[in-house]
Amino acid sequence: MVIAISTAIPLLIAGFIMVWTAYRAYRRTLPMNFWIGIRTTTTLRSEDAWSVGHAAAAVPIAIGGFGLIAAAATAVVVGEDYAIVAAAVGCAWIAIWLVVGSVTAGRAARHAENSLRE
């Protein structure tokens, strides 16, 4: 049970951080920073691009975070034998949704910049 719990705790923490980040992004209260956020050339061009991009990416980020939380619960339920498999699936899940969120943020930030220029 030690392996299952030691696998689940980091997944759970990461999942809650992702959900918290998605919440802040959705409410547009996530400031530009060096630690948390989607830092692409498009989202870093301005505060507005950052805010709009992250608001657009909030749902994919939240889906990824909830997937990590589910992977943490699964790791505990399946026990020692399959805890690592649950962690690997959770990591793949968050990676996919972060790519989706990054693409979504980039498109929204570009659209916001183009709207300002017109």
All heavy atoms as an XYZ file, in Angstrom:
873
protein
N       0.815     -1.198      0.000
C       0.000      0.000      0.000
C       0.863      1.268      0.000
O       0.412      2.324     -0.383
C      -0.928     -0.028      1.211
C      -2.014      0.990      1.124
S      -2.983      0.785     -0.359
C      -4.586      1.110      0.200
N       2.115      1.134      0.402
C       3.011      2.292      0.441
C       3.251      2.840     -0.963
O       3.226      4.050     -1.180
C       4.355      1.915      1.120
C       5.351      3.035      0.982
C       4.128      1.554      2.572
N       3.456      1.956     -1.927
C       3.686      2.393     -3.306
C       2.441      3.082     -3.857
O       2.535      4.121     -4.514
C       4.107      1.210     -4.205
C       5.481      0.704     -3.782
C       4.104      1.605     -5.676
C       5.911     -0.559     -4.481
N       1.278      2.531     -3.586
C       0.029      3.113     -4.085
C      -0.178      4.518     -3.518
O      -0.514      5.451     -4.260
C      -1.142      2.213     -3.727
N       0.057      4.686     -2.231
C      -0.147      5.991     -1.605
C       0.933      6.976     -2.047
O       0.635      8.137     -2.348
C      -0.206      5.860     -0.075
C      -1.492      5.111      0.308
C      -0.147      7.232      0.594
C      -1.614      4.770      1.755
N       2.173      6.512     -2.130
C       3.246      7.414     -2.554
C       3.119      7.776     -4.032
O       3.673      8.778     -4.477
C       4.617      6.803     -2.260
O       4.811      5.629     -3.010
N       2.411      7.001     -4.796
C       2.115      7.339     -6.183
C       0.933      8.300     -6.248
O       0.915      9.241     -7.040
C       1.787      6.052     -6.986
O       2.914      5.187     -6.924
C       1.464      6.361     -8.421
N      -0.052      8.083     -5.408
C      -1.280      8.872     -5.446
C      -1.078     10.301     -4.940
O      -1.680     11.238     -5.487
C      -2.359      8.184     -4.620
N      -0.255     10.496     -3.930
C      -0.108     11.831     -3.334
C       0.394     12.869     -4.337
O      -0.220     13.938     -4.474
C       0.749     11.762     -2.056
C      -0.044     11.059     -0.954
C       1.167     13.165     -1.605
C       0.737     10.768      0.295
N       1.479     12.629     -5.079
C       1.906     13.638     -6.062
C       0.871     13.866     -7.162
O       0.692     15.000     -7.627
C       3.195     13.077     -6.652
C       3.628     11.999     -5.745
C       2.433     11.526     -4.995
N       0.183     12.795     -7.589
C      -0.865     12.964     -8.591
C      -1.988     13.841     -8.064
O      -2.504     14.713     -8.778
C      -1.429     11.598     -9.003
C      -0.533     10.682     -9.815
C      -1.159      9.300     -9.943
C      -0.260     11.278    -11.182
N      -2.359     13.614     -6.826
C      -3.427     14.399     -6.208
C      -3.030     15.867     -6.084
O      -3.814     16.760     -6.428
C      -3.756     13.809     -4.835
C      -4.989     14.347     -4.133
C      -6.229     14.048     -4.954
C      -5.110     13.708     -2.755
N      -1.831     16.126     -5.620
C      -1.352     17.503     -5.482
C      -1.309     18.189     -6.845
O      -1.799     19.314     -7.010
C       0.020     17.533     -4.791
C      -0.108     17.097     -3.331
C       0.654     18.923     -4.896
C       1.215     16.829     -2.642
N      -0.744     17.506     -7.842
C      -0.670     18.081     -9.187
C      -2.068     18.324     -9.755
O      -2.315     19.352    -10.400
C       0.126     17.161    -10.101
N      -2.974     17.412     -9.507
C      -4.346     17.576     -9.982
C      -5.013     18.805     -9.378
O      -5.664     19.586    -10.085
N      -4.847     18.986     -8.068
C      -5.442     20.161     -7.423
C      -4.800     21.455     -7.914
O      -5.482     22.466     -8.091
C      -5.364     20.056     -5.899
C      -6.435     19.189     -5.314
C      -6.103     18.082     -4.560
C      -7.778     19.463     -5.522
C      -7.085     17.272     -4.017
C      -8.773     18.661     -4.994
C      -8.424     17.561     -4.247
N      -3.511     21.437     -8.168
C      -2.839     22.628     -8.712
C      -3.396     22.957    -10.094
O      -3.636     24.124    -10.418
C      -1.310     22.438     -8.739
C      -0.762     22.455     -7.317
C      -0.638     23.506     -9.593
C       0.697     22.062     -7.199
N      -3.610     21.935    -10.910
C      -4.150     22.163    -12.250
C      -5.576     22.707    -12.186
O      -5.923     23.625    -12.928
C      -4.118     20.870    -13.067
C      -2.729     20.340    -13.338
S      -1.623     21.517    -14.126
C      -2.436     21.716    -15.680
N      -6.402     22.162    -11.324
C      -7.782     22.646    -11.197
C      -7.783     24.074    -10.668
O      -8.540     24.931    -11.151
C      -8.616     21.692    -10.309
C      -9.970     22.290     -9.987
C      -8.776     20.338    -10.997
N      -6.931     24.363     -9.698
C      -6.831     25.725     -9.161
C      -6.371     26.695    -10.245
O      -6.897     27.806    -10.369
C      -5.856     25.742     -7.981
C      -5.554     27.104     -7.460
C      -6.331     27.862     -6.629
C      -4.389     27.880     -7.747
N      -5.706     29.058     -6.386
C      -4.513     29.101     -7.054
C      -3.245     27.663     -8.496
C      -3.542     30.088     -7.107
C      -2.278     28.640     -8.542
C      -2.440     29.830     -7.863
N      -5.399     26.274    -11.053
C      -4.913     27.102    -12.150
C      -6.032     27.351    -13.163
O      -6.208     28.474    -13.648
C      -3.710     26.431    -12.844
O      -2.675     26.251    -11.882
C      -3.194     27.267    -13.993
N      -6.786     26.316    -13.490
C      -7.901     26.464    -14.430
C      -8.947     27.433    -13.894
O      -9.473     28.268    -14.633
C      -8.537     25.108    -14.715
N      -9.228     27.342    -12.610
C     -10.186     28.262    -11.983
C      -9.707     29.706    -12.087
O     -10.454     30.596    -12.483
C     -10.404     27.856    -10.524
C     -11.259     28.827     -9.753
C     -12.628     28.855     -9.941
C     -10.689     29.711     -8.845
C     -13.424     29.748     -9.234
C     -11.466     30.600     -8.141
C     -12.837     30.616     -8.337
O     -13.611     31.507     -7.650
N      -8.449     29.926    -11.731
C      -7.885     31.281    -11.832
C      -7.862     31.768    -13.277
O      -8.108     32.929    -13.551
C      -6.472     31.324    -11.254
C      -6.334     31.011     -9.775
C      -6.644     32.170     -8.851
N      -6.003     33.419     -9.178
C      -4.862     33.873     -8.700
N      -4.179     33.133     -7.857
N      -4.405     35.059     -9.039
N      -7.544     30.880    -14.200
C      -7.503     31.241    -15.620
C      -8.897     31.617    -16.111
O      -9.070     32.626    -16.810
C      -6.937     30.091    -16.446
N      -9.889     30.828    -15.733
C     -11.265     31.092    -16.149
C     -11.755     32.444    -15.647
O     -12.412     33.185    -16.358
C     -12.183     29.971    -15.650
C     -13.627     30.191    -15.981
C     -14.096     29.973    -17.275
C     -14.524     30.629    -15.011
C     -15.429     30.181    -17.587
C     -15.851     30.842    -15.320
C     -16.297     30.622    -16.609
O     -17.615     30.840    -16.924
N     -11.414     32.758    -14.413
C     -11.831     34.041    -13.817
C     -10.940     35.208    -14.240
O     -11.166     36.328    -13.826
C     -11.852     33.914    -12.302
C     -12.922     32.939    -11.836
C     -13.082     32.935    -10.348
N     -13.052     34.251     -9.786
C     -14.098     34.939     -9.347
N     -15.277     34.396     -9.425
N     -13.965     36.136     -8.819
N      -9.900     34.897    -15.026
C      -8.939     35.890    -15.512
C      -8.195     36.583    -14.366
O      -7.913     37.778    -14.423
C      -9.609     36.910    -16.427
C     -10.165     36.270    -17.677
C     -10.721     37.283    -18.616
N     -11.291     36.594    -19.761
C     -11.358     37.104    -20.952
N     -10.901     38.311    -21.185
N     -11.889     36.427    -21.937
N      -7.902     35.818    -13.352
C      -7.140     36.335    -12.211
C      -5.764     35.689    -12.109
O      -5.093     35.850    -11.093
C      -7.913     36.123    -10.890
O      -8.155     34.728    -10.712
C      -9.227     36.894    -10.874
N      -5.361     34.969    -13.141
C      -4.034     34.350    -13.165
C      -3.067     35.344    -13.800
O      -3.117     35.576    -15.000
C      -4.058     33.046    -13.971
C      -2.762     32.249    -14.014
C      -2.453     31.681    -12.628
C      -2.867     31.127    -15.023
N      -2.205     35.952    -13.008
C      -1.301     36.968    -13.573
C      -0.176     36.324    -14.372
O       0.153     35.157    -14.176
C      -0.747     37.659    -12.325
C      -0.792     36.611    -11.267
C      -2.001     35.772    -11.569
N       0.409     37.104    -15.278
C       1.588     36.620    -15.988
C       2.660     36.345    -14.944
O       2.887     37.164    -14.058
C       2.078     37.670    -16.986
C       1.210     37.797    -18.205
S       1.825     39.036    -19.361
C       3.057     38.080    -20.208
N       3.287     35.171    -15.034
C       4.289     34.786    -14.044
C       5.236     33.779    -14.666
O       5.051     33.357    -15.798
C       3.595     34.209    -12.801
C       2.858     32.940    -13.119
O       3.461     31.878    -13.210
N       1.545     33.017    -13.311
N       6.252     33.402    -13.926
C       7.249     32.464    -14.418
C       6.999     31.030    -13.962
O       7.773     30.144    -14.289
C       8.654     32.890    -13.979
C       9.097     34.164    -14.612
C       9.130     35.337    -13.882
C       9.469     34.204    -15.947
C       9.547     36.520    -14.456
C       9.879     35.380    -16.540
C       9.913     36.545    -15.796
N       5.954     30.782    -13.190
C       5.764     29.476    -12.583
C       4.606     28.690    -13.166
O       4.730     27.500    -13.420
C       5.567     29.619    -11.072
C       6.748     30.252    -10.433
C       6.867     31.558    -10.040
C       8.011     29.645    -10.172
N       8.115     31.784     -9.537
C       8.844     30.623     -9.602
C       8.516     28.373    -10.351
C      10.136     30.370     -9.211
C       9.816     28.119     -9.965
C      10.603     29.109     -9.401
N       3.463     29.340    -13.302
C       2.257     28.621    -13.710
C       1.631     29.331    -14.906
O       1.458     30.540    -14.895
C       1.237     28.551    -12.556
C       1.796     27.721    -11.410
C      -0.082     27.977    -13.028
C       0.905     27.659    -10.199
N       1.289     28.544    -15.920
C       0.593     29.102    -17.062
C       1.126     28.562    -18.367
O       2.122     27.845    -18.414
N       0.432     28.925    -19.428
C       0.817     28.518    -20.774
C       1.671     29.636    -21.340
O       1.169     30.703    -21.676
C      -0.431     28.263    -21.636
C      -1.260     27.137    -21.025
C      -0.031     27.936    -23.072
C      -2.634     26.983    -21.626
N       2.968     29.378    -21.407
C       3.907     30.416    -21.858
C       4.350     30.120    -23.286
O       5.364     29.468    -23.515
C       5.091     30.491    -20.896
C       4.712     31.156    -19.586
C       5.837     31.135    -18.590
N       6.225     29.798    -18.160
C       5.563     29.059    -17.304
N       4.433     29.499    -16.799
N       5.989     27.871    -16.952
N       3.543     30.589    -24.228
C       3.910     30.507    -25.632
C       4.193     31.931    -26.109
O       3.864     32.897    -25.420
C       2.768     29.898    -26.471
O       1.623     30.755    -26.402
C       2.403     28.503    -25.982
N       4.773     32.044    -27.282
C       5.056     33.393    -27.797
C       3.767     34.189    -27.950
O       3.762     35.401    -27.748
C       5.789     33.323    -29.153
O       5.030     32.542    -30.056
C       7.171     32.726    -28.990
N       2.685     33.520    -28.272
C       1.412     34.212    -28.460
C       0.830     34.702    -27.136
O       0.385     35.844    -27.048
C       0.400     33.279    -29.145
O       1.028     32.632    -30.241
C      -0.782     34.049    -29.649
N       0.828     33.860    -26.116
C       0.227     34.267    -24.841
C       1.089     35.259    -24.077
O       0.588     35.987    -23.232
C      -0.070     33.056    -23.936
O       1.138     32.338    -23.687
C      -1.100     32.135    -24.558
N       2.379     35.299    -24.386
C       3.283     36.216    -23.677
C       3.400     37.594    -24.336
O       4.112     38.453    -23.829
C       4.672     35.586    -23.559
C       4.777     34.387    -22.629
C       6.155     33.753    -22.730
C       4.469     34.789    -21.198
N       2.690     37.818    -25.414
C       2.810     39.102    -26.112
C       2.223     40.269    -25.333
O       2.698     41.392    -25.457
C       2.148     39.009    -27.481
C       2.999     38.235    -28.448
C       2.494     38.340    -29.854
N       3.344     37.529    -30.713
C       2.911     36.802    -31.708
N       1.626     36.815    -32.021
N       3.751     36.083    -32.426
N       1.185     40.010    -24.548
C       0.571     41.094    -23.776
C      -0.250     40.509    -22.634
O      -0.547     39.308    -22.619
C      -0.345     41.936    -24.673
O      -1.474     41.186    -25.080
N      -0.616     41.367    -21.717
C      -1.484     40.945    -20.602
C      -2.829     40.456    -21.137
O      -3.384     39.489    -20.639
C      -1.709     42.107    -19.616
C      -0.587     42.344    -18.662
C      -0.555     41.330    -17.528
O      -1.584     40.691    -17.214
O       0.531     41.165    -16.945
N      -3.350     41.157    -22.149
C      -4.636     40.781    -22.728
C      -4.550     39.410    -23.395
O      -5.440     38.572    -23.216
C      -5.101     41.843    -23.734
C      -6.541     41.611    -24.146
O      -7.395     41.414    -23.252
O      -6.816     41.608    -25.365
N      -3.486     39.178    -24.155
C      -3.304     37.875    -24.801
C      -3.188     36.768    -23.750
O      -3.751     35.683    -23.912
C      -2.066     37.896    -25.694
N      -2.458     37.039    -22.679
C      -2.313     36.074    -21.577
C      -3.680     35.753    -20.977
O      -4.058     34.601    -20.826
C      -1.373     36.646    -20.518
C      -1.224     35.810    -19.289
C      -1.996     35.854    -18.173
C      -0.238     34.799    -19.053
N      -1.540     34.935    -17.250
C      -0.473     34.279    -17.761
C       0.826     34.293    -19.797
C       0.312     33.286    -17.204
C       1.607     33.293    -19.236
C       1.349     32.792    -17.956
N      -4.425     36.787    -20.649
C      -5.715     36.621    -19.991
C      -6.723     35.893    -20.878
O      -7.371     34.942    -20.444
C      -6.252     38.000    -19.588
O      -7.503     37.885    -18.995
N      -6.844     36.341    -22.118
C      -7.794     35.726    -23.047
C      -7.394     34.280    -23.349
O      -8.241     33.381    -23.353
C      -7.888     36.558    -24.347
C      -8.653     35.813    -25.428
C      -8.537     37.895    -24.066
N      -6.119     34.055    -23.590
C      -5.652     32.709    -23.891
C      -5.902     31.734    -22.752
O      -6.373     30.615    -22.971
N      -5.608     32.157    -21.549
C      -5.799     31.268    -20.405
C      -7.271     31.038    -20.092
O      -7.659     29.943    -19.676
C      -5.044     31.797    -19.188
C      -3.597     31.469    -19.249
N      -2.715     32.196    -20.006
C      -2.876     30.468    -18.691
C      -1.517     31.669    -19.902
N      -1.586     30.607    -19.109
N      -8.092     32.051    -20.288
C      -9.529     31.863    -20.081
C     -10.073     30.827    -21.063
O     -10.884     29.977    -20.696
C     -10.264     33.194    -20.234
N      -9.586     30.879    -22.302
C     -10.025     29.909    -23.303
C      -9.528     28.507    -22.989
O     -10.197     27.517    -23.306
C      -9.544     30.344    -24.685
N      -8.378     28.396    -22.381
C      -7.784     27.089    -22.072
C      -8.219     26.524    -20.727
O      -7.791     25.431    -20.358
C      -6.264     27.199    -22.108
N      -9.059     27.221    -20.005
C      -9.428     26.799    -18.653
C     -10.100     25.421    -18.627
O      -9.786     24.597    -17.767
C     -10.332     27.844    -17.998
N     -10.988     25.165    -19.559
C     -11.699     23.875    -19.548
C     -10.747     22.704    -19.827
O     -10.747     21.732    -19.065
C     -12.900     23.894    -20.523
C     -13.497     22.506    -20.690
C     -13.961     24.863    -20.017
N      -9.918     22.767    -20.881
C      -8.975     21.651    -21.057
C      -8.023     21.464    -19.869
O      -7.707     20.324    -19.495
C      -8.195     22.030    -22.323
C      -9.067     22.965    -23.065
C      -9.851     23.689    -22.018
N      -7.593     22.555    -19.268
C      -6.713     22.449    -18.103
C      -7.442     21.768    -16.941
O      -6.894     20.898    -16.268
C      -6.181     23.829    -17.679
C      -5.257     24.399    -18.762
C      -5.444     23.757    -16.348
C      -4.899     25.863    -18.543
N      -8.691     22.146    -16.729
C      -9.475     21.537    -15.650
C      -9.714     20.050    -15.913
O      -9.613     19.229    -14.997
C     -10.803     22.267    -15.490
N     -10.016     19.697    -17.166
C     -10.226     18.289    -17.509
C      -8.951     17.485    -17.210
O      -9.008     16.391    -16.645
C     -10.645     18.140    -18.985
C     -12.056     18.690    -19.189
C     -10.576     16.681    -19.428
C     -12.466     18.813    -20.646
N      -7.812     18.045    -17.567
C      -6.547     17.382    -17.260
C      -6.330     17.223    -15.765
O      -5.909     16.168    -15.292
N      -6.634     18.267    -15.001
C      -6.478     18.208    -13.547
C      -7.381     17.183    -12.892
O      -6.952     16.421    -12.017
N      -8.639     17.146    -13.325
C      -9.555     16.152    -12.769
C      -9.124     14.739    -13.143
O      -9.325     13.796    -12.376
C     -10.996     16.421    -13.214
C     -11.625     17.586    -12.493
C     -12.130     18.651    -13.202
C     -11.698     17.621    -11.113
C     -12.709     19.733    -12.554
C     -12.263     18.690    -10.434
C     -12.781     19.754    -11.158
N      -8.503     14.590    -14.312
C      -7.962     13.294    -14.701
C      -6.841     12.843    -13.776
O      -6.733     11.659    -13.439
N      -5.992     13.785    -13.359
C      -4.932     13.448    -12.399
C      -5.517     13.038    -11.046
O      -5.020     12.107    -10.406
C      -3.981     14.628    -12.219
C      -2.989     14.881    -13.343
C      -2.152     16.115    -13.027
C      -2.096     13.685    -13.566
N      -6.555     13.738    -10.621
C      -7.204     13.388     -9.354
C      -7.811     11.994     -9.457
O      -7.691     11.170     -8.528
C      -8.254     14.447     -8.968
C      -7.550     15.774     -8.666
C      -9.104     13.987     -7.796
C      -8.479     16.980     -8.543
N      -8.438     11.692    -10.593
C      -9.005     10.352    -10.802
C      -7.900      9.297    -10.834
O      -8.069      8.193    -10.294
C      -9.809     10.329    -12.101
N      -6.766      9.625    -11.440
C      -5.640      8.682    -11.474
C      -5.114      8.427    -10.065
O      -4.728      7.293     -9.741
C      -4.528      9.219    -12.373
N      -5.098      9.461     -9.231
C      -4.657      9.288     -7.838
C      -5.590      8.344     -7.096
O      -5.135      7.430     -6.391
C      -4.592     10.639     -7.133
N      -6.893      8.539     -7.257
C      -7.860      7.658     -6.597
C      -7.738      6.231     -7.126
O      -7.769      5.265     -6.357
C      -9.273      8.187     -6.821
N      -7.544      6.111     -8.422
C      -7.400      4.789     -9.031
C      -6.153      4.079     -8.509
O      -6.185      2.872     -8.248
C      -7.340      4.911    -10.567
O      -8.523      5.572    -11.014
C      -7.229      3.556    -11.230
N      -5.064      4.825     -8.350
C      -3.818      4.225     -7.853
C      -4.020      3.603     -6.470
O      -3.468      2.540     -6.175
C      -2.708      5.276     -7.811
N      -4.809      4.247     -5.643
C      -5.061      3.714     -4.299
C      -5.989      2.503     -4.374
O      -5.761      1.499     -3.695
C      -5.647      4.810     -3.380
C      -6.099      4.231     -2.055
C      -4.629      5.912     -3.165
N      -7.006      2.595     -5.220
C      -7.987      1.517     -5.308
C      -7.374      0.245     -5.901
O      -7.616     -0.854     -5.398
C      -9.223      1.959     -6.143
C     -10.134      0.795     -6.451
C      -9.977      3.059     -5.415
N      -6.575      0.386     -6.944
C      -6.018     -0.813     -7.596
C      -4.849     -1.405     -6.816
O      -4.485     -2.548     -7.028
C      -5.596     -0.546     -9.065
C      -6.796     -0.156     -9.889
C      -4.499      0.464     -9.170
N      -4.257     -0.617     -5.940
C      -3.201     -1.139     -5.081
C      -1.835     -1.190     -5.723
O      -1.583     -0.613     -6.764
N      -0.951     -1.917     -5.055
C       0.458     -1.973     -5.408
C       0.726     -2.401     -6.850
O       1.603     -1.869     -7.512
C       1.176     -2.961     -4.480
C       1.083     -2.629     -3.014
C       1.923     -1.443     -2.635
O       3.063     -1.339     -3.109
O       1.433     -0.608     -1.864
N      -0.007     -3.387     -7.316
C       0.295     -3.985     -8.611
C       0.088     -3.035     -9.789
O       0.852     -3.070    -10.755
C      -0.542     -5.250     -8.828
C      -0.189     -6.339     -7.830
O       0.961     -6.339     -7.341
O      -1.050     -7.175     -7.542
N      -0.923     -2.199     -9.723
C      -1.261     -1.368    -10.875
C      -1.216      0.133    -10.589
O      -1.663      0.930    -11.417
C      -2.644     -1.754    -11.410
C      -2.665     -3.153    -11.956
C      -3.215     -4.197    -11.231
C      -2.096     -3.430    -13.189
C      -3.221     -5.489    -11.728
C      -2.090     -4.717    -13.703
C      -2.653     -5.733    -12.969
O      -2.649     -7.015    -13.464
N      -0.659      0.525     -9.466
C      -0.579      1.947     -9.133
C       0.259      2.711    -10.154
O      -0.090      3.834    -10.553
C      -0.010      2.141     -7.731
N       1.341      2.119    -10.597
C       2.211      2.772    -11.578
C       1.497      2.903    -12.916
O       1.663      3.899    -13.630
C       3.544      2.009    -11.726
C       4.257      1.900    -10.378
C       4.435      2.658    -12.767
C       4.546      3.229     -9.709
N       0.687      1.934    -13.275
C      -0.092      2.007    -14.517
C      -1.083      3.168    -14.425
O      -1.238      3.937    -15.376
C      -0.821      0.671    -14.803
C      -1.753      0.800    -15.997
C       0.178     -0.442    -15.012
N      -1.743      3.300    -13.285
C      -2.684      4.407    -13.082
C      -1.958      5.748    -13.195
O      -2.472      6.698    -13.796
C      -3.368      4.283    -11.724
N      -0.752      5.823    -12.643
C       0.036      7.055    -12.723
C       0.430      7.356    -14.168
O       0.367      8.511    -14.606
C       1.281      6.949    -11.850
N       0.828      6.341    -14.905
C       1.217      6.537    -16.306
C       0.029      7.011    -17.135
O       0.165      7.915    -17.971
C       1.785      5.242    -16.884
N      -1.124      6.433    -16.901
C      -2.330      6.865    -17.619
C      -2.672      8.313    -17.240
O      -3.011      9.120    -18.106
C      -3.513      5.915    -17.320
C      -4.820      6.480    -17.852
C      -3.244      4.543    -17.909
N      -2.553      8.652    -15.971
C      -2.807     10.029    -15.533
C      -1.843     11.013    -16.168
O      -2.238     12.103    -16.588
N      -0.583     10.636    -16.269
C       0.418     11.516    -16.898
C       0.143     11.692    -18.382
O       0.273     12.797    -18.919
C       1.819     10.968    -16.664
S       2.343     11.103    -14.942
N      -0.245     10.620    -19.063
C      -0.602     10.740    -20.482
C      -1.832     11.618    -20.647
O      -1.904     12.458    -21.555
C      -0.847      9.350    -21.068
N      -2.795     11.445    -19.757
C      -4.031     12.240    -19.788
C      -3.721     13.731    -19.662
O      -4.194     14.535    -20.467
C      -4.951     11.772    -18.664
C      -6.236     12.521    -18.563
C      -6.502     13.577    -17.749
C      -7.428     12.268    -19.287
N      -7.793     14.003    -17.928
C      -8.392     13.212    -18.863
C      -7.791     11.341    -20.251
C      -9.683     13.255    -19.376
C      -9.087     11.384    -20.756
C     -10.006     12.325    -20.322
N      -2.931     14.114    -18.684
C      -2.640     15.536    -18.489
C      -1.813     16.075    -19.648
O      -2.012     17.212    -20.077
C      -1.974     15.810    -17.119
C      -1.903     17.313    -16.824
C      -0.583     15.233    -17.041
C      -3.228     17.974    -16.640
N      -0.909     15.279    -20.183
C      -0.101     15.736    -21.317
C      -0.988     16.053    -22.521
O      -0.819     17.095    -23.170
C       0.941     14.686    -21.682
N      -1.926     15.185    -22.804
C      -2.838     15.416    -23.932
C      -3.652     16.682    -23.723
O      -3.767     17.529    -24.616
C      -3.756     14.191    -24.131
C      -2.943     13.015    -24.648
C      -4.925     14.515    -25.057
C      -3.654     11.681    -24.569
N      -4.211     16.852    -22.534
C      -5.071     18.014    -22.281
C      -4.276     19.309    -22.186
O      -4.797     20.383    -22.491
C      -5.950     17.785    -21.057
C      -7.065     16.851    -21.424
C      -7.160     15.533    -21.107
C      -8.196     17.158    -22.242
N      -8.298     15.007    -21.680
C      -8.945     15.973    -22.371
C      -8.646     18.310    -22.870
C     -10.129     15.921    -23.099
C      -9.826     18.259    -23.599
C     -10.551     17.077    -23.710
N      -3.009     19.229    -21.792
C      -2.185     20.438    -21.804
C      -1.855     20.865    -23.234
O      -1.785     22.064    -23.526
C      -0.911     20.235    -20.991
C      -1.115     20.251    -19.482
C       0.204     19.970    -18.764
C      -1.693     21.570    -19.015
N      -1.679     19.905    -24.122
C      -1.473     20.250    -25.534
C      -2.741     20.890    -26.097
O      -2.682     21.927    -26.770
C      -1.053     19.008    -26.356
C      -1.100     19.297    -27.850
C       0.331     18.549    -25.945
N      -3.892     20.297    -25.798
C      -5.160     20.868    -26.252
C      -5.328     22.281    -25.686
O      -5.712     23.209    -26.406
C      -6.356     19.974    -25.842
C      -7.683     20.661    -26.100
C      -6.295     18.642    -26.569
N      -5.024     22.459    -24.405
C      -5.128     23.781    -23.780
C      -4.174     24.783    -24.390
O      -4.534     25.950    -24.606
N      -2.972     24.363    -24.707
C      -1.988     25.265    -25.310
C      -2.425     25.720    -26.695
O      -2.306     26.897    -27.035
C      -0.625     24.586    -25.401
O      -0.125     24.337    -24.111
N      -2.935     24.794    -27.485
C      -3.424     25.156    -28.819
C      -4.616     26.107    -28.697
O      -4.698     27.119    -29.405
C      -3.794     23.887    -29.625
C      -4.527     24.236    -30.913
C      -2.553     23.067    -29.916
N      -5.518     25.807    -27.792
C      -6.695     26.656    -27.577
C      -6.281     28.050    -27.111
O      -6.808     29.052    -27.592
C      -7.630     26.012    -26.533
O      -7.976     24.701    -26.982
C      -8.878     26.823    -26.319
N      -5.338     28.114    -26.177
C      -4.860     29.410    -25.671
C      -4.200     30.220    -26.782
O      -4.426     31.428    -26.893
C      -3.877     29.201    -24.522
N      -3.383     29.562    -27.597
C      -2.712     30.255    -28.689
C      -3.692     30.833    -29.688
O      -3.562     31.984    -30.118
N      -4.692     30.056    -30.053
C      -5.710     30.543    -30.997
C      -6.482     31.722    -30.419
O      -6.723     32.710    -31.112
C      -6.668     29.416    -31.366
C      -6.056     28.396    -32.265
C      -7.041     27.325    -32.629
N      -6.411     26.333    -33.484
C      -6.871     25.123    -33.678
N      -7.980     24.728    -33.071
N      -6.246     24.282    -34.473
N      -6.884     31.616    -29.168
C      -7.649     32.704    -28.544
C      -6.800     33.969    -28.412
O      -7.279     35.070    -28.645
C      -8.168     32.259    -27.179
N      -5.537     33.810    -28.048
C      -4.652     34.971    -27.901
C      -4.413     35.635    -29.250
O      -4.415     36.871    -29.353
C      -3.320     34.539    -27.282
N      -4.223     34.845    -30.304
C      -4.054     35.412    -31.653
C      -5.301     36.158    -32.089
O      -5.224     37.240    -32.654
C      -3.733     34.311    -32.661
C      -2.258     34.138    -32.920
C      -1.986     33.236    -34.098
N      -2.605     31.915    -34.022
C      -2.157     30.913    -33.289
N      -1.082     31.054    -32.535
N      -2.762     29.748    -33.286
N      -6.442     35.562    -31.822
C      -7.702     36.209    -32.178
C      -7.876     37.522    -31.422
O      -8.328     38.525    -31.997
C      -8.881     35.269    -31.899
C     -10.203     35.848    -32.256
N     -10.593     36.058    -33.554
C     -11.219     36.284    -31.466
C     -11.794     36.599    -33.556
N     -12.198     36.737    -32.311
N      -7.518     37.538    -30.153
C      -7.622     38.768    -29.355
C      -6.689     39.855    -29.903
O      -7.066     41.020    -29.995
C      -7.296     38.486    -27.894
N      -5.493     39.457    -30.276
C      -4.542     40.432    -30.839
C      -5.031     40.966    -32.167
O      -4.924     42.165    -32.434
C      -3.164     39.789    -31.019
C      -2.361     39.727    -29.769
C      -0.932     39.321    -30.053
O      -0.636     38.846    -31.162
O      -0.119     39.510    -29.153
N      -5.565     40.103    -33.018
C      -6.072     40.542    -34.315
C      -7.276     41.464    -34.151
O      -7.430     42.416    -34.918
C      -6.456     39.339    -35.184
C      -5.244     38.556    -35.631
O      -4.131     39.082    -35.653
N      -5.441     37.296    -35.963
N      -8.105     41.215    -33.139
C      -9.259     42.074    -32.885
C      -8.801     43.461    -32.442
O      -9.433     44.465    -32.779
C     -10.163     41.466    -31.814
O     -10.692     40.255    -32.276
N      -7.735     43.535    -31.683
C      -7.212     44.838    -31.228
C      -6.623     45.649    -32.376
O      -6.703     46.869    -32.370
C      -6.157     44.630    -30.139
C      -6.665     44.168    -28.786
C      -5.494     43.896    -27.854
C      -7.596     45.196    -28.177
N      -6.047     44.955    -33.340
C      -5.423     45.646    -34.471
C      -6.446     46.245    -35.422
O      -6.180     47.209    -36.106
C      -4.527     44.688    -35.246
C      -3.277     44.339    -34.481
C      -2.410     43.420    -35.306
N      -1.338     42.893    -34.462
C      -0.737     41.755    -34.664
N      -1.068     41.006    -35.695
N       0.218     41.355    -33.866
N      -7.623     45.633    -35.500
C      -8.647     46.088    -36.450
C      -9.415     47.269    -35.964
O      -9.414     47.828    -35.013
C      -9.625     44.946    -36.767
C      -8.933     43.816    -37.473
C      -9.826     42.599    -37.632
O     -10.956     42.593    -37.103
O      -9.404     41.645    -38.267
